[in-house]
Amino acid sequence: MYKKNKPDLESTPNQAYFYVVTYTQAITRLYNETATRIDLDVIDTLCSYLQVSVGELLEQKID
């Protein structure tokens, strides 16, 4: 799977806040189906946290 530097939430409060806000916004956009793009590290982190594959997290909508 895609490997990038994982966020170190224990590094500093500001960095931890940044990651929490980033992931919260990503989840909100995915839930509301308003996301136009999503970073690979966000997908990787969400899949790891939820213990699902990418295919279980995302689906393609054909208009």
PyMOL Python script that loads the backbone (N, CA, C, O; Angstrom):
from pymol import cmd

cmd.read_pdbstr("""\
ATOM      1  N   MET A   1       0.844  -1.179   0.000  1.00  0.00           N
ATOM      2  CA  MET A   1       0.000   0.000   0.000  1.00  0.00           C
ATOM      3  C   MET A   1       0.887   1.239   0.000  1.00  0.00           C
ATOM      4  O   MET A   1       2.083   1.152   0.278  1.00  0.00           O
ATOM      5  N   TYR A   2       0.321   2.350  -0.301  1.00  0.00           N
ATOM      6  CA  TYR A   2       1.018   3.633  -0.337  1.00  0.00           C
ATOM      7  C   TYR A   2       1.645   3.914   1.017  1.00  0.00           C
ATOM      8  O   TYR A   2       0.975   3.832   2.047  1.00  0.00           O
ATOM      9  N   LYS A   3       2.917   4.243   1.017  1.00  0.00           N
ATOM     10  CA  LYS A   3       3.615   4.541   2.269  1.00  0.00           C
ATOM     11  C   LYS A   3       4.140   5.966   2.236  1.00  0.00           C
ATOM     12  O   LYS A   3       4.863   6.350   1.317  1.00  0.00           O
ATOM     13  N   LYS A   4       3.785   6.720   3.212  1.00  0.00           N
ATOM     14  CA  LYS A   4       4.261   8.083   3.372  1.00  0.00           C
ATOM     15  C   LYS A   4       4.508   8.277   4.857  1.00  0.00           C
ATOM     16  O   LYS A   4       4.090   7.454   5.672  1.00  0.00           O
ATOM     17  N   ASN A   5       5.166   9.330   5.201  1.00  0.00           N
ATOM     18  CA  ASN A   5       5.402   9.593   6.620  1.00  0.00           C
ATOM     19  C   ASN A   5       4.070   9.720   7.340  1.00  0.00           C
ATOM     20  O   ASN A   5       3.262  10.598   7.038  1.00  0.00           O
ATOM     21  N   LYS A   6       3.859   8.833   8.288  1.00  0.00           N
ATOM     22  CA  LYS A   6       2.629   8.873   9.073  1.00  0.00           C
ATOM     23  C   LYS A   6       2.686  10.054  10.034  1.00  0.00           C
ATOM     24  O   LYS A   6       3.763  10.403  10.516  1.00  0.00           O
ATOM     25  N   PRO A   7       1.544  10.671  10.317  1.00  0.00           N
ATOM     26  CA  PRO A   7       1.553  11.772  11.265  1.00  0.00           C
ATOM     27  C   PRO A   7       1.930  11.286  12.653  1.00  0.00           C
ATOM     28  O   PRO A   7       1.449  10.251  13.113  1.00  0.00           O
ATOM     29  N   ASP A   8       2.780  12.031  13.304  1.00  0.00           N
ATOM     30  CA  ASP A   8       3.160  11.735  14.678  1.00  0.00           C
ATOM     31  C   ASP A   8       2.334  12.650  15.568  1.00  0.00           C
ATOM     32  O   ASP A   8       2.698  13.803  15.800  1.00  0.00           O
ATOM     33  N   LEU A   9       1.227  12.131  16.062  1.00  0.00           N
ATOM     34  CA  LEU A   9       0.299  12.962  16.810  1.00  0.00           C
ATOM     35  C   LEU A   9       0.844  13.393  18.163  1.00  0.00           C
ATOM     36  O   LEU A   9       0.259  14.252  18.823  1.00  0.00           O
ATOM     37  N   GLU A  10       1.953  12.809  18.580  1.00  0.00           N
ATOM     38  CA  GLU A  10       2.539  13.186  19.863  1.00  0.00           C
ATOM     39  C   GLU A  10       3.645  14.223  19.706  1.00  0.00           C
ATOM     40  O   GLU A  10       4.250  14.622  20.701  1.00  0.00           O
ATOM     41  N   SER A  11       3.926  14.672  18.478  1.00  0.00           N
ATOM     42  CA  SER A  11       5.055  15.574  18.262  1.00  0.00           C
ATOM     43  C   SER A  11       4.819  16.950  18.883  1.00  0.00           C
ATOM     44  O   SER A  11       5.559  17.350  19.782  1.00  0.00           O
ATOM     45  N   THR A  12       3.823  17.665  18.430  1.00  0.00           N
ATOM     46  CA  THR A  12       3.490  18.962  19.021  1.00  0.00           C
ATOM     47  C   THR A  12       1.980  19.143  18.967  1.00  0.00           C
ATOM     48  O   THR A  12       1.321  18.569  18.099  1.00  0.00           O
ATOM     49  N   PRO A  13       1.427  19.924  19.870  1.00  0.00           N
ATOM     50  CA  PRO A  13      -0.019  20.154  19.834  1.00  0.00           C
ATOM     51  C   PRO A  13      -0.489  20.766  18.518  1.00  0.00           C
ATOM     52  O   PRO A  13      -1.560  20.408  18.027  1.00  0.00           O
ATOM     53  N   ASN A  14       0.288  21.681  17.938  1.00  0.00           N
ATOM     54  CA  ASN A  14      -0.124  22.307  16.684  1.00  0.00           C
ATOM     55  C   ASN A  14      -0.185  21.302  15.547  1.00  0.00           C
ATOM     56  O   ASN A  14      -1.116  21.339  14.742  1.00  0.00           O
ATOM     57  N   GLN A  15       0.794  20.401  15.468  1.00  0.00           N
ATOM     58  CA  GLN A  15       0.782  19.390  14.417  1.00  0.00           C
ATOM     59  C   GLN A  15      -0.363  18.409  14.636  1.00  0.00           C
ATOM     60  O   GLN A  15      -1.028  18.007  13.680  1.00  0.00           O
ATOM     61  N   ALA A  16      -0.595  18.026  15.872  1.00  0.00           N
ATOM     62  CA  ALA A  16      -1.703  17.120  16.174  1.00  0.00           C
ATOM     63  C   ALA A  16      -3.021  17.766  15.776  1.00  0.00           C
ATOM     64  O   ALA A  16      -3.877  17.109  15.185  1.00  0.00           O
ATOM     65  N   TYR A  17      -3.196  19.041  16.091  1.00  0.00           N
ATOM     66  CA  TYR A  17      -4.412  19.763  15.723  1.00  0.00           C
ATOM     67  C   TYR A  17      -4.582  19.786  14.212  1.00  0.00           C
ATOM     68  O   TYR A  17      -5.684  19.569  13.709  1.00  0.00           O
ATOM     69  N   PHE A  18      -3.497  20.049  13.480  1.00  0.00           N
ATOM     70  CA  PHE A  18      -3.546  20.087  12.021  1.00  0.00           C
ATOM     71  C   PHE A  18      -4.056  18.764  11.462  1.00  0.00           C
ATOM     72  O   PHE A  18      -4.927  18.753  10.593  1.00  0.00           O
ATOM     73  N   TYR A  19      -3.516  17.644  11.956  1.00  0.00           N
ATOM     74  CA  TYR A  19      -3.924  16.339  11.442  1.00  0.00           C
ATOM     75  C   TYR A  19      -5.364  16.013  11.805  1.00  0.00           C
ATOM     76  O   TYR A  19      -6.094  15.452  10.988  1.00  0.00           O
ATOM     77  N   VAL A  20      -5.783  16.352  13.012  1.00  0.00           N
ATOM     78  CA  VAL A  20      -7.166  16.094  13.414  1.00  0.00           C
ATOM     79  C   VAL A  20      -8.119  16.875  12.530  1.00  0.00           C
ATOM     80  O   VAL A  20      -9.118  16.324  12.066  1.00  0.00           O
ATOM     81  N   VAL A  21      -7.834  18.142  12.287  1.00  0.00           N
ATOM     82  CA  VAL A  21      -8.687  18.966  11.428  1.00  0.00           C
ATOM     83  C   VAL A  21      -8.689  18.424  10.005  1.00  0.00           C
ATOM     84  O   VAL A  21      -9.746  18.334   9.381  1.00  0.00           O
ATOM     85  N   THR A  22      -7.517  18.061   9.485  1.00  0.00           N
ATOM     86  CA  THR A  22      -7.418  17.539   8.124  1.00  0.00           C
ATOM     87  C   THR A  22      -8.260  16.286   7.959  1.00  0.00           C
ATOM     88  O   THR A  22      -9.030  16.181   7.005  1.00  0.00           O
ATOM     89  N   TYR A  23      -8.126  15.335   8.872  1.00  0.00           N
ATOM     90  CA  TYR A  23      -8.868  14.080   8.753  1.00  0.00           C
ATOM     91  C   TYR A  23     -10.353  14.284   9.005  1.00  0.00           C
ATOM     92  O   TYR A  23     -11.178  13.633   8.365  1.00  0.00           O
ATOM     93  N   THR A  24     -10.710  15.168   9.918  1.00  0.00           N
ATOM     94  CA  THR A  24     -12.120  15.450  10.169  1.00  0.00           C
ATOM     95  C   THR A  24     -12.770  16.047   8.935  1.00  0.00           C
ATOM     96  O   THR A  24     -13.880  15.659   8.569  1.00  0.00           O
ATOM     97  N   GLN A  25     -12.094  16.983   8.293  1.00  0.00           N
ATOM     98  CA  GLN A  25     -12.633  17.580   7.072  1.00  0.00           C
ATOM     99  C   GLN A  25     -12.767  16.543   5.966  1.00  0.00           C
ATOM    100  O   GLN A  25     -13.756  16.543   5.234  1.00  0.00           O
ATOM    101  N   ALA A  26     -11.788  15.666   5.838  1.00  0.00           N
ATOM    102  CA  ALA A  26     -11.835  14.621   4.809  1.00  0.00           C
ATOM    103  C   ALA A  26     -13.010  13.681   5.049  1.00  0.00           C
ATOM    104  O   ALA A  26     -13.733  13.335   4.115  1.00  0.00           O
ATOM    105  N   ILE A  27     -13.201  13.270   6.292  1.00  0.00           N
ATOM    106  CA  ILE A  27     -14.316  12.370   6.616  1.00  0.00           C
ATOM    107  C   ILE A  27     -15.646  13.057   6.344  1.00  0.00           C
ATOM    108  O   ILE A  27     -16.565  12.434   5.812  1.00  0.00           O
ATOM    109  N   THR A  28     -15.761  14.327   6.700  1.00  0.00           N
ATOM    110  CA  THR A  28     -16.995  15.076   6.455  1.00  0.00           C
ATOM    111  C   THR A  28     -17.293  15.158   4.968  1.00  0.00           C
ATOM    112  O   THR A  28     -18.434  14.956   4.554  1.00  0.00           O
ATOM    113  N   ARG A  29     -16.273  15.454   4.154  1.00  0.00           N
ATOM    114  CA  ARG A  29     -16.478  15.540   2.702  1.00  0.00           C
ATOM    115  C   ARG A  29     -16.861  14.188   2.109  1.00  0.00           C
ATOM    116  O   ARG A  29     -17.724  14.117   1.234  1.00  0.00           O
ATOM    117  N   LEU A  30     -16.230  13.125   2.577  1.00  0.00           N
ATOM    118  CA  LEU A  30     -16.579  11.788   2.088  1.00  0.00           C
ATOM    119  C   LEU A  30     -18.009  11.431   2.481  1.00  0.00           C
ATOM    120  O   LEU A  30     -18.767  10.907   1.665  1.00  0.00           O
ATOM    121  N   TYR A  31     -18.371  11.710   3.712  1.00  0.00           N
ATOM    122  CA  TYR A  31     -19.712  11.382   4.202  1.00  0.00           C
ATOM    123  C   TYR A  31     -20.785  12.142   3.427  1.00  0.00           C
ATOM    124  O   TYR A  31     -21.811  11.571   3.057  1.00  0.00           O
ATOM    125  N   ASN A  32     -20.547  13.424   3.183  1.00  0.00           N
ATOM    126  CA  ASN A  32     -21.519  14.263   2.477  1.00  0.00           C
ATOM    127  C   ASN A  32     -21.425  14.143   0.961  1.00  0.00           C
ATOM    128  O   ASN A  32     -22.183  14.784   0.233  1.00  0.00           O
ATOM    129  N   GLU A  33     -20.485  13.313   0.483  1.00  0.00           N
ATOM    130  CA  GLU A  33     -20.256  13.102  -0.949  1.00  0.00           C
ATOM    131  C   GLU A  33     -19.948  14.414  -1.675  1.00  0.00           C
ATOM    132  O   GLU A  33     -20.419  14.647  -2.788  1.00  0.00           O
ATOM    133  N   THR A  34     -19.147  15.268  -1.024  1.00  0.00           N
ATOM    134  CA  THR A  34     -18.741  16.532  -1.638  1.00  0.00           C
ATOM    135  C   THR A  34     -17.251  16.565  -1.934  1.00  0.00           C
ATOM    136  O   THR A  34     -16.739  17.575  -2.416  1.00  0.00           O
ATOM    137  N   ALA A  35     -16.549  15.476  -1.655  1.00  0.00           N
ATOM    138  CA  ALA A  35     -15.099  15.426  -1.884  1.00  0.00           C
ATOM    139  C   ALA A  35     -14.817  15.376  -3.380  1.00  0.00           C
ATOM    140  O   ALA A  35     -15.406  14.573  -4.102  1.00  0.00           O
ATOM    141  N   THR A  36     -13.918  16.233  -3.839  1.00  0.00           N
ATOM    142  CA  THR A  36     -13.491  16.198  -5.235  1.00  0.00           C
ATOM    143  C   THR A  36     -12.144  15.518  -5.366  1.00  0.00           C
ATOM    144  O   THR A  36     -11.780  15.064  -6.451  1.00  0.00           O
ATOM    145  N   ARG A  37     -11.399  15.442  -4.269  1.00  0.00           N
ATOM    146  CA  ARG A  37     -10.128  14.721  -4.228  1.00  0.00           C
ATOM    147  C   ARG A  37      -9.822  14.405  -2.773  1.00  0.00           C
ATOM    148  O   ARG A  37     -10.353  15.033  -1.857  1.00  0.00           O
ATOM    149  N   ILE A  38      -8.950  13.415  -2.579  1.00  0.00           N
ATOM    150  CA  ILE A  38      -8.526  13.060  -1.232  1.00  0.00           C
ATOM    151  C   ILE A  38      -7.095  12.553  -1.317  1.00  0.00           C
ATOM    152  O   ILE A  38      -6.754  11.791  -2.221  1.00  0.00           O
ATOM    153  N   ASP A  39      -6.273  12.968  -0.393  1.00  0.00           N
ATOM    154  CA  ASP A  39      -4.861  12.590  -0.400  1.00  0.00           C
ATOM    155  C   ASP A  39      -4.695  11.118  -0.047  1.00  0.00           C
ATOM    156  O   ASP A  39      -5.473  10.559   0.726  1.00  0.00           O
ATOM    157  N   LEU A  40      -3.672  10.502  -0.625  1.00  0.00           N
ATOM    158  CA  LEU A  40      -3.417   9.085  -0.385  1.00  0.00           C
ATOM    159  C   LEU A  40      -3.096   8.789   1.072  1.00  0.00           C
ATOM    160  O   LEU A  40      -3.476   7.737   1.586  1.00  0.00           O
ATOM    161  N   ASP A  41      -2.401   9.700   1.742  1.00  0.00           N
ATOM    162  CA  ASP A  41      -2.087   9.445   3.151  1.00  0.00           C
ATOM    163  C   ASP A  41      -3.337   9.476   4.018  1.00  0.00           C
ATOM    164  O   ASP A  41      -3.403   8.778   5.030  1.00  0.00           O
ATOM    165  N   VAL A  42      -4.331  10.274   3.636  1.00  0.00           N
ATOM    166  CA  VAL A  42      -5.597  10.303   4.368  1.00  0.00           C
ATOM    167  C   VAL A  42      -6.333   8.982   4.161  1.00  0.00           C
ATOM    168  O   VAL A  42      -6.855   8.408   5.117  1.00  0.00           O
ATOM    169  N   ILE A  43      -6.378   8.494   2.918  1.00  0.00           N
ATOM    170  CA  ILE A  43      -7.024   7.212   2.635  1.00  0.00           C
ATOM    171  C   ILE A  43      -6.329   6.096   3.409  1.00  0.00           C
ATOM    172  O   ILE A  43      -6.986   5.254   4.021  1.00  0.00           O
ATOM    173  N   ASP A  44      -5.005   6.094   3.379  1.00  0.00           N
ATOM    174  CA  ASP A  44      -4.236   5.062   4.072  1.00  0.00           C
ATOM    175  C   ASP A  44      -4.510   5.081   5.572  1.00  0.00           C
ATOM    176  O   ASP A  44      -4.700   4.029   6.182  1.00  0.00           O
ATOM    177  N   THR A  45      -4.531   6.253   6.159  1.00  0.00           N
ATOM    178  CA  THR A  45      -4.769   6.368   7.597  1.00  0.00           C
ATOM    179  C   THR A  45      -6.185   5.939   7.961  1.00  0.00           C
ATOM    180  O   THR A  45      -6.381   5.232   8.949  1.00  0.00           O
ATOM    181  N   LEU A  46      -7.173   6.358   7.172  1.00  0.00           N
ATOM    182  CA  LEU A  46      -8.554   5.962   7.438  1.00  0.00           C
ATOM    183  C   LEU A  46      -8.732   4.450   7.316  1.00  0.00           C
ATOM    184  O   LEU A  46      -9.389   3.830   8.152  1.00  0.00           O
ATOM    185  N   CYS A  47      -8.148   3.861   6.276  1.00  0.00           N
ATOM    186  CA  CYS A  47      -8.244   2.405   6.098  1.00  0.00           C
ATOM    187  C   CYS A  47      -7.590   1.668   7.262  1.00  0.00           C
ATOM    188  O   CYS A  47      -8.131   0.677   7.754  1.00  0.00           O
ATOM    189  N   SER A  48      -6.445   2.140   7.697  1.00  0.00           N
ATOM    190  CA  SER A  48      -5.763   1.509   8.829  1.00  0.00           C
ATOM    191  C   SER A  48      -6.588   1.630  10.101  1.00  0.00           C
ATOM    192  O   SER A  48      -6.737   0.661  10.845  1.00  0.00           O
ATOM    193  N   TYR A  49      -7.119   2.809  10.347  1.00  0.00           N
ATOM    194  CA  TYR A  49      -7.898   3.035  11.562  1.00  0.00           C
ATOM    195  C   TYR A  49      -9.176   2.200  11.570  1.00  0.00           C
ATOM    196  O   TYR A  49      -9.525   1.596  12.585  1.00  0.00           O
ATOM    197  N   LEU A  50      -9.872   2.169  10.428  1.00  0.00           N
ATOM    198  CA  LEU A  50     -11.138   1.437  10.333  1.00  0.00           C
ATOM    199  C   LEU A  50     -10.944  -0.048  10.046  1.00  0.00           C
ATOM    200  O   LEU A  50     -11.895  -0.828  10.103  1.00  0.00           O
ATOM    201  N   GLN A  51      -9.706  -0.435   9.737  1.00  0.00           N
ATOM    202  CA  GLN A  51      -9.358  -1.812   9.405  1.00  0.00           C
ATOM    203  C   GLN A  51     -10.189  -2.333   8.233  1.00  0.00           C
ATOM    204  O   GLN A  51     -10.793  -3.404   8.294  1.00  0.00           O
ATOM    205  N   VAL A  52     -10.195  -1.531   7.159  1.00  0.00           N
ATOM    206  CA  VAL A  52     -10.887  -1.896   5.923  1.00  0.00           C
ATOM    207  C   VAL A  52      -9.940  -1.686   4.754  1.00  0.00           C
ATOM    208  O   VAL A  52      -8.897  -1.048   4.892  1.00  0.00           O
ATOM    209  N   SER A  53     -10.315  -2.230   3.599  1.00  0.00           N
ATOM    210  CA  SER A  53      -9.534  -1.991   2.387  1.00  0.00           C
ATOM    211  C   SER A  53     -10.048  -0.723   1.711  1.00  0.00           C
ATOM    212  O   SER A  53     -11.103  -0.198   2.069  1.00  0.00           O
ATOM    213  N   VAL A  54      -9.298  -0.247   0.743  1.00  0.00           N
ATOM    214  CA  VAL A  54      -9.701   0.959   0.010  1.00  0.00           C
ATOM    215  C   VAL A  54     -11.053   0.733  -0.666  1.00  0.00           C
ATOM    216  O   VAL A  54     -11.900   1.626  -0.678  1.00  0.00           O
ATOM    217  N   GLY A  55     -11.252  -0.453  -1.225  1.00  0.00           N
ATOM    218  CA  GLY A  55     -12.512  -0.778  -1.893  1.00  0.00           C
ATOM    219  C   GLY A  55     -13.711  -0.764  -0.968  1.00  0.00           C
ATOM    220  O   GLY A  55     -14.834  -0.513  -1.406  1.00  0.00           O
ATOM    221  N   GLU A  56     -13.482  -1.032   0.308  1.00  0.00           N
ATOM    222  CA  GLU A  56     -14.569  -0.975   1.283  1.00  0.00           C
ATOM    223  C   GLU A  56     -14.851   0.458   1.723  1.00  0.00           C
ATOM    224  O   GLU A  56     -15.955   0.776   2.164  1.00  0.00           O
ATOM    225  N   LEU A  57     -13.851   1.312   1.598  1.00  0.00           N
ATOM    226  CA  LEU A  57     -13.989   2.704   2.020  1.00  0.00           C
ATOM    227  C   LEU A  57     -14.604   3.564   0.925  1.00  0.00           C
ATOM    228  O   LEU A  57     -15.425   4.439   1.202  1.00  0.00           O
ATOM    229  N   LEU A  58     -14.208   3.316  -0.317  1.00  0.00           N
ATOM    230  CA  LEU A  58     -14.640   4.142  -1.447  1.00  0.00           C
ATOM    231  C   LEU A  58     -15.411   3.311  -2.462  1.00  0.00           C
ATOM    232  O   LEU A  58     -15.167   2.114  -2.611  1.00  0.00           O
ATOM    233  N   GLU A  59     -16.327   3.943  -3.146  1.00  0.00           N
ATOM    234  CA  GLU A  59     -17.024   3.297  -4.252  1.00  0.00           C
ATOM    235  C   GLU A  59     -17.129   4.281  -5.401  1.00  0.00           C
ATOM    236  O   GLU A  59     -17.180   5.493  -5.190  1.00  0.00           O
ATOM    237  N   GLN A  60     -17.161   3.761  -6.604  1.00  0.00           N
ATOM    238  CA  GLN A  60     -17.266   4.611  -7.787  1.00  0.00           C
ATOM    239  C   GLN A  60     -18.732   4.791  -8.133  1.00  0.00           C
ATOM    240  O   GLN A  60     -19.488   3.823  -8.212  1.00  0.00           O
ATOM    241  N   LYS A  61     -19.129   6.042  -8.337  1.00  0.00           N
ATOM    242  CA  LYS A  61     -20.483   6.361  -8.768  1.00  0.00           C
ATOM    243  C   LYS A  61     -20.441   6.695 -10.242  1.00  0.00           C
ATOM    244  O   LYS A  61     -19.729   7.614 -10.647  1.00  0.00           O
ATOM    245  N   ILE A  62     -21.174   5.982 -11.035  1.00  0.00           N
ATOM    246  CA  ILE A  62     -21.240   6.262 -12.465  1.00  0.00           C
ATOM    247  C   ILE A  62     -22.524   7.036 -12.725  1.00  0.00           C
ATOM    248  O   ILE A  62     -23.624   6.569 -12.430  1.00  0.00           O
ATOM    249  N   ASP A  63     -22.356   8.235 -13.286  1.00  0.00           N
ATOM    250  CA  ASP A  63     -23.525   9.098 -13.535  1.00  0.00           C
ATOM    251  C   ASP A  63     -24.229   8.725 -14.803  1.00  0.00           C
ATOM    252  O   ASP A  63     -25.229   9.348 -15.160  1.00  0.00           O
TER     253      ASP A  63
END
""", "prot")
cmd.dss("prot")
cmd.show_as("cartoon", "prot")
cmd.util.cbc("prot")
cmd.orient("prot")
